[in-house]
Structure formats: structure tokens, C-alpha cells
Amino acid sequence: MALTIAAPSQEEVRRRNLGALLRYVHIHGATSRAELTDRLGLNRSTIGALTADLTTADLVSEEIPRKTGRAGRPSLVVRPRSSRVHAYAMSIEVDRLRAARVGLGGKILDSRAADRPPGLRIFETVGTLAGFVRDMQRAAPADSRCVGGGVAVTGMVRGADGAVRISSPVGGVAGTVGEALGSALGHDHPLVVANAADVGALVEHTRGAAAGYDNVIYLHGDVGVGSGIIAGGRRVTGHGGYGGEAGHMVVNPQGRACGCGSRGCWETEIGEQALLERAGRAGATGRDAVLAVMHAALDGDGEAEAAIRHVADWLGFGVVNLVNIFNPNMVVFGGTLRELYLAGAAQVHNRLSTMALPGCRDHIRLRTPALGDDVPLMGAAELAFERLLEDPLVAGTG
């Protein structure tokens, strides 16, 4: 007996189209109705009806363009209501805590930051982050509204509930930081939580250096190394959400002990401590210390130059393995790996040219993040906006 699948109802089609239109202007910014007609494959009357619904919901605005350069009636321009519709994004990083109010369309409207003291545990950051958000809430326009919140965490995050796994030889789960933050802020729903490298891959693929490429690896460096993987246009998170821990790919079995309990993990060769120790700066920590090594190398410090070459060679070694496995269009280097790649690009390219499979390396592009230092915050914001973009008229009325 043949299986009969019911066709989507007109209301389901309408909601799907509303989401597609809002997503397009969220990512691309101000867009004419004519372009939306072309890009979304819908007729002009349908686009007009959809934009009218989104305008009524106060999610977009329409205006006549100032100059068109063409004869005839100009096509109205649709803009996301960035100043009126926002999400809160938070980032729990190794050495700092950040929060931002991000408008629809990806514009940072307000932000706060503080150093994260060494040893401050994940749950001990809740008070600081909640204070940032409350401060921004007080400063926000009275007629604006929040549609959600997202948190990027440097650590392993369980996909089902956002629980953060503590990095230790015996493992362990710290708990649902999104639920704790949501409770502290009085939200009806927990905030969405994800690994910082995963959201980095998401946002660089959506609106950053990897826009238009459907097979991408985003690498994020700090004390450790995380990776986010986009394959066929979709995030690869693995069973439970713990996929993409490329920093714990063993590259040197006789190498240093790793905090995970193994030995010779990639992050023991390319993490910031590996670079600082090689450069004769053992005991130093943080991105400023890494930048100091880069500046020293530019000033002709031989020890710093040698350290960069050595660590960048290991960076290339691991990138080759990932390229041969996933065959990406692009690899993006974020966090402290951005500086390492820029300073040691010759070593990385040499490893690719001598070790990567020709079919995998011939098309590869190596880039740094287009969104710069804001990658974790912007990625967290994208998580927060997802519910709205999936169903604008339901999520947009909260």
C-alpha cells in the first residue's frame, strides 16, 4: 500500500514563506521587493502580502529608496527592525565574559564585558552575565522587545539541554547554564546554549567569511582548541552534541599530557600554552600574551619566530587531517588561531601542499573570521533568533 503524505496547508506554506523572507533580510539587510521576488522565487503579490504581514508584526519596515537610477516606480525596500526587535547574546570565554543586545539583522546595539578571573567556574559567571543583561534592558528603548537569548560557551555542550561538560580526565556535567541564566533573568524559556566554535561556524557560514560555502571548518583557539563543522550546509554536532572536538585529535602520541586525560592532543601542540612555552614565556596566559609573541617576532625576536614556525607547523598538520576527512571548501581560523595562522601561514600552506590529498586541497580556501572578535556573540545571537526566523508571527508576538 502506497504511503500518502499530506500536502502542506496554505497556512503552513505562508508561515514557511514568512520565515524565508524574514531570514533573508535578517542576513542580507535592506532588500528591495524586486530582489526578494527573484531570490525567493515568489511572485510580486505574494511578496507584497508577506511584507505587509511582517510590517504589521513590527518585524520589518518598508520605504521608498532615495535613488534608484531607473525610470518608473521604484521597488520598495524592506529592512529588519533592528532598533525595535532584539536578542541577548552572551559569551563565556576562557578569560572574559561578554554580553550584547543584538538587533534583528545582526547589528550590535549595546554590549558589556568583564575579565573572567582564573578559576571562576561556569555557574559562577551567571550573576555577572545576568547583571550585564539587566543593565542593557534598562538602557533599551521602551518600545523594543526581546525575542530570545543565546549563550556561547568555551567548553563541551550537550545538545539536548545545553548542559556544559567540565573538562577533566573523568568528565562530568556542570549543568544547564542556560536554564540558570534564564531563571535569573525571569525568562519564560531557558536561553539556548552551544559551544563557541559551533556557533562560530554557524555565523561565519551565515553572514561571515564562509557565506556561500556549504562545507566549512571553523577553528577557535584559546587555552584549548575547538572546531565547528558545516557539511552540506548543516552543522555537524554528532551524537549528544559533542562532535567537533578537533582539539582532542591525537597528533603526537608521545607528546604532552592533555587535560582531557589523553596525551598528544592537537591542542597540546597548538594551544596558547604551547606557543608561549616555546617562546620562552611559560607562565604567561591569555590573548595579550599571544599577541606579545607575534609582535616580538615582527621585531626580530628569534625565539618568538622559531616558536611561531614550530606551532604553525603543527597547526598545518592537524588542518591536513581535517581537510582529508571532511573535504571542506574553507577553513576559518578564529580566536588566537587567527594570529597564529596569519603569522605562520607559510607553514600551514606547506603542510597542505605536501600532505593533503590533491582532490581535497586544490579548492581549499584558508581565511580569518569576517566578524573578527565578535564571532562568539554574533553566533549566540543567531541561536537566539532562530525561533523567530522559523515562525515569525508566533515568536514575534512574545
N, C-alpha and C positions, 0 to 999 in steps of 0.2 A: 504494500500500500504506500503510495507516494506521500511524502510529508508536505503538508501545506503550511506555508509561512505567511502570516497575515501581513499585508502591506501597511506601512506606517500611515497613521491617520493624518488629515490635513493639519491638525493642531501640532502633532509631532514634527511634521515637516517644517511648519512655521517656526517652532521653537529651535529646531536644528539650524535653520537659516538665520534666525536672530543671533544665535551663538556664533555662527561663522562670520557674520558681518561685524559683530562687536569685537571678536577676536582679531579680525583683520585691522580695524582701526586702532585697537589696543597695541598691536605690534608695529604697524606702519605709520601711525599718526594720521594727521589730516589727509583725507582721501576724497576725491570727487565722486559723486554718484556715478558718473560715467565709468570711472576706473573700477568701482565696486561691481558694476554691471558686468564688466569684462572679466574681472578676476574671479568673481564668484559664480559666473555662468548663469546668472538670473536675469530676467527681463527688467526693464526700467520701472514698470508699475510695481513689481514685487519689491525692488529695492526701495522705491518710494514709500511703500507701506511698512516695510521693516524699519526704515529710518524714522518714520513717524512714531512707531511703537517705542523705539529706543529713546527718542526725544521726549515723549510723554513720560517715560520712566526716569528721565533726567540722567541718562547714561551717556548720551551724545548730544551735540548741538549741531545745527546746520547754518551755514551762512553763504552769502554770495561772495565769490572770490573777488579780490580787489582788481586784479588784472588777469586777463585770460589770453590776450594776443590773438583772439579769434573772433570772427563775426558771429552774430546770432546770440541766442540766450545762453548764458553760461551755466554750467552744471554746478549745482550746489555742492559745497564742501562739507563733509561730515567729520567732526572732531570728537575725540573722547573728552568727557567732562572731568579732566584731571583735577581741577580745583575743588570739585564737589564730591567725587567718588574716590575713596582711597582704601588702602590696606596697610596694616602694620607689618613691617618686616624686622626680624631680629637675627642677629648672628652671634653665636657663641664660639669664639675663636680661641686659639691657644693662649694668646697674650692680651686679648682685648674683647670687650663686649660692645656691640653696636645695635642701634635700633633706628628705624626710619619710618616716616609716613610717606608712602609711595602712591601717587595718583594713578588712576586708570590711564593707560598709555605709557607707563613706565617712567614717570617723572618723579624724582625725589623732591618732596615738598618741605621736609623738615627732617632733621637727624640728630642723634645724640651718640656719644661714645665715651668709653672709660677703659682704663687699663684693667686687665684681669690679673689680679695678684697670683703669683705662683702658688699652686696647691689649692686654689679655690675650686671646689667641686661643682659639678654641673648644676645640682639643685641649689647651691648657694648663690648662683647667678640670678635666680628668679626675682629676688627683691630689686636688684639693680635694674634689670630689664623692664620689669613692671613699672618701676618709677619713671624710666625713660618714656614709656608709652603714656602713662598718665599725664606727664608733663606736656607731651605733644598733643594729647587730647584737649588739654586746657587751651593750648595755643591754636587749635584748629578752628576754622570758621564755624559759626553756629549752624549754618545750613548744610554743612558737609556730612557725609555718612561713611561709616566703615563697613566694608563687605567681608572682612576676614583678616586673618593673621597667619604668618608663616615664620618658621624658625629654621635657620641653617646651623648645623652643629658639626664641629670638627670631631668626628667620632662615628662609631658604627651605630646605625639607627635601624630598629626593627620596623619593617614596612607596615605591618598590620596595625600598630598602635603608636608608633613614634617613640617607643622606649629606646633609651640610649644605652648601649653596651659599654661597660667600663673596659678600658684597655688594660688587661693584666693576664698573666700566664694561665690563670684559672677561669678567666671570663667573668661573667656576672652581668646582670642588667640593672642599670641605675634607676629606671623608672620612666614614666611618661612626663617629660618636662613640658610638653605642650599642654597637657591637662593641668599641670600645676600653674603654668603661666595664665592659661585661660581662666582658671578659678580665681587667681589673684586679680585679674582684670575684670571679673564679672561677666565674661563672655558666656553665651549660651552653648557654644561648641568649643572643644579643645582646639588649640592652634595646630596647624599642620606642621609636622617636624620632618626634616630629611637631612641626610648627610650633605655637608657643604660642597663636596666635589660633585655629588649627583646634581645638586641644584645649579652648580657652575656649568655643568654640561648642558642642562636644560636651558638656561638663559643665554648662554653663548650660541647655542643652536637656534634658539628662538629669535633673538634680536642682536646677537653679537658677531664675533669673528667667523663663526661657523654657520651663519644664516645661509640657507640654500644648500647645505651639505647634510646628507642624511646618515652618514656613518662617521662618527666623531668620537675622539677620546679627549677628555679634559683631565689634565693632571694638576693637582693642587699640592703645593709643598709648604710645610712649616716644620715643626719638630718631626712630624711624620710625613707620609705621602699618601694622598687619596686620589682616587680616579672616578670619573663619571663616564659612562659609556652610552652612546647613542648608536643603535644599529637599526637600519631600515626606518629611521625617523622616530624610533621609540627608545625610551630609556631602558637599559638593561640593569635590573636591580637584583636578579637572582631570587632563589627561594628564601623567603623571610626578609628580603630587602638588604641582605648583607653582601651582595655582589659588588664587584669593582674594587676590592681591596688590593689594588696592584702593588701598594707599598709593601705588602707581605708576600709578594712573589719572591721565592728564594733564588738569588742570582749568584751567591757565593757561599756554598755550604761550609766552607772553612772560615767564614767571616765572623763578624762580631755578633754577640748575643743581642737579640731584639727584645723589646718589651713585651711582645706577644708570647714569648716563650720559645720561639724558634731561633735559628741562627742564620745569618747571611741574608736577611730580608733586604729587598731593594732599598727600603728607607734607611737602613743602616749604612748604605753606601752613598746615598744622595740627599738625605735629610740635612737640616741645617747644622746639626752637631758634627756630622761627618766633614762638612766643609770647614767649619770653624776650627776643629781639631787639626785638620790638615794645614790650615793657615796659621797655626801656632797660637790660636785664640781659645783654647779649651777653657771652659768656664763661662764664656760669653754666651748670651742667648738672645733670641728674638730677631725680627726682621732688620732692626737697625744694625745689629752686629753683622748680619749677612751683607747688608749694603756697604758697611765699612770695608769688608773684604773686597768687594767689587771696586770701590774707589781706590783702595790700596793697590790693586792690580793695575788700574789705569795709571797710577802714579809710578809704576815700575817696580813695585814690591815683588821680588822674585818668588818668595814663599807663597804669597797670595795667588800669583799667576799659576804656579805649579798646582796649588790646591784646586783652583777652578778647572784646570785641564783634567786633573785626575777624576774629580767628581762628575764633571760633564761627560767624561768617557763612560762612566757607569750609567749616567742618565741615558746616553745613547744606547747602551747595551740593553737596558730594560725596555726602551721605546721600540727597539727592533723586535723583541719578543711580542709586544702588544700589537705591533703592526702586522707581523706574520700571522698572528692568531685572528685578529678582528678585521684586517684589511680596511682601515678607515680612509676616508678622503682627507681628513685633517686631524692633527694633534695640536691641542692648545695647552700652553704652559702657564699656569696661574700660581698665585701665592709667591713664595720665594723661588719657585722653579722658573718664574718669569725671568728674574735677574740671572739665574744660573744659565738658562738657555741663551739669553742674549749675550752673555759673556763667553759661553763655551759652545756656540753654535757649530764651530768647525769640528769639534769632537763628535757632536751628535750626528752631523751630516756624514762624517767619515764612517761611523758605525752603520748608519743606514746604507751607505753606498757599498760597503763591503760585506754586510751580514744579512740584510733584508732580502727577501725574495723579490726578484725583478717585477713580478706581477703586482706586488704589494707596494713597492717603493716608487714605481715610475710616476704615479699620480699624486703622491702624498704631499700635503702642504703642512708646514710647521708654522704655528702662529702664537702670538700672545693675546690675552683677552682684550677685546674691544671695549669692554666695560670696566677695565682696569681694576682698581681696588674695591669697587662696588659690587663685584660679582656675587659674593655670598648674600648681600642684602637684596640685590635685584632678583636673584634666584629664589630667595624666600618669598619675595613679593609675588613672583609668578605662581608659586604654590598657592598663595592666599587668594589670588584672583581666579583660580581655576574653577571654583564652584560657580562664580558669577558668569564666566565665559561659557560654561556648559549649559546654563539655563538662566539667561539674563533677567527674565521677568519674575522669576521666583526669588533668586538670590539677590536681585537688585532692589527688592522691596523690603529687605530686612532692616 
